[in-house]
Amino acid sequence: MSAKLKDKVALITGASRGIGAAVAKRFAAEGAHVILVARSVGGLEEVDDAIQAAGGSATLVPLDLLDTVAIDGLAAPLLERWGKLDILIGNAGMLGKLMPIQQYAPALWEDVFKLNVHANWRLIRALDPLLRQSEAGRALFVTASAAQDHKQFWSAYSASKAALEALVETYAAETTKTNLRVNLIDPGPTRSKLRLMAYPGEDDSVLPAPEDHAELFLQTILQGQDVHGTRIEG
């Protein structure tokens, strides 16, 4: 690899599998130190093993992002150790269930919004000062076509992703005159656990693997100055 992210510090949520894990491995291979955030300790350790085997470095942060208050605690250790954060990838997300709106269990509805929207707001709130300490801070948040295509039975996921897009677009507008560049990224259909839950009978062998999207994330980070505030689609 060409070490395009040499000496960069990148925090990635949902990093124990899927797109988060693939992006973490790619960024580490390009020289970044990656901070891996996810609930699954075992999954994080597997990603860490792969990164170390390839000569990269990572820090593991087992954290349930549904505990949104705990997100506030991410900033202090990062400040103490690195004094900055160069890249934030808000990747963790939840489908919930596909069902009529009126049948949705309130607790599940709240969890979908808590992970897809509130957790990302807490990340922005906690980490914005560190991103601004970077010479070229980058923040990418993963969205989906459901934010704009309002199909029946997708209410919680669709509404939460639409809210995420409004949140991130506002953040992008507020950071125009800074060194921080903010974007939404929609990788498109991906062979993943979330996709399997949504389309259980689908032949996912024809879908792109998470690793196939890692280049899109890398190029968006590298081109941040030119694509600030843009919704990037894979």
Stockholm file with secondary structure:
# STOCKHOLM 1.0

chainA/1-234         MSAKLKDKVALITGASRGIGAAVAKRFAAEGAHVILVARSVGGLEEVDDAIQAAGGSATLVPLDLLDTVAIDGLAAPLLERWGKLDILIGNAGMLGKLMPIQQYAPALWEDVFKLNVHANWRLIRALDPLLRQSEAGRALFVTASAAQDHKQFWSAYSASKAALEALVETYAAETTKTNLRVNLIDPGPTRSKLRLMAYPGEDDSVLPAPEDHAELFLQTILQGQDVHGTRIEG
#=GR chainA/1-234 SS CCCTTTTCEEEEESTTSHHHHHHHHHHHHTTCEEEEEESCHHHHHHHHHHHHHTTCEEEEEECCTTSHHHHGGGHHHHHHHTSCCCEEEECCCCCCCCSCGGGCCHHHHHHHHIIIIIHHHHHHHHHHHHHHHSTTCEEEEECCGGGTCCCTTCHHHHHHHHHHHHHHHHHHHHTTTSSCEEEEEECCSCSSHHHHHHCTTSCGGGSCCGGGGHHHHHHHHHTHHHHTTCEEEC
#=GC SS_cons         CCCTTTTCEEEEESTTSHHHHHHHHHHHHTTCEEEEEESCHHHHHHHHHHHHHTTCEEEEEECCTTSHHHHGGGHHHHHHHTSCCCEEEECCCCCCCCSCGGGCCHHHHHHHHIIIIIHHHHHHHHHHHHHHHSTTCEEEEECCGGGTCCCTTCHHHHHHHHHHHHHHHHHHHHTTTSSCEEEEEECCSCSSHHHHHHCTTSCGGGSCCGGGGHHHHHHHHHTHHHHTTCEEEC
//
